[in-house]
Amino acid sequence: GLPMGAAMARGEPGQLAALVSRYFAEVDAFNTRALTDASTDEEADALAEATYRTTLRQMIGTPARTPDDALAALDCLFKEDADFKNEYGGAGLFGRVVTSLVDAIKDYIVSTGRQA
């Protein structure tokens, strides 16, 4: 990939922002397909595992390196309130994602504050 400075100079989203964007697209696709294709809970779980849950796992530990990354992490936390609410520090998938996103935002703010 490009060095992070080159990506930032060109206004490209960082890795975390791309994952968050992909996650929302996959959730939308899941919701559309699950309503029509998944007739059982097991089928819905398999579909979720094949789409957005994989992306959630990839988000864990991905740092916020650009302003777009930090904003995408905040968007994810606020848009996914129903699933993510009160999950900070939880051991489940959503809890690990929420904790990782909050940590990424905090680390980004600290790192940009030190550069000023």
PyMOL commands that set and color helices and strands:
alter all, ss='L'
color gray80, all
select helices_A, chain A and resi 4-9+15-36+41-50+52-59+67-79+81-84+93-115
alter helices_A, ss='H'
color red, helices_A
deselect
rebuild
show_as cartoon
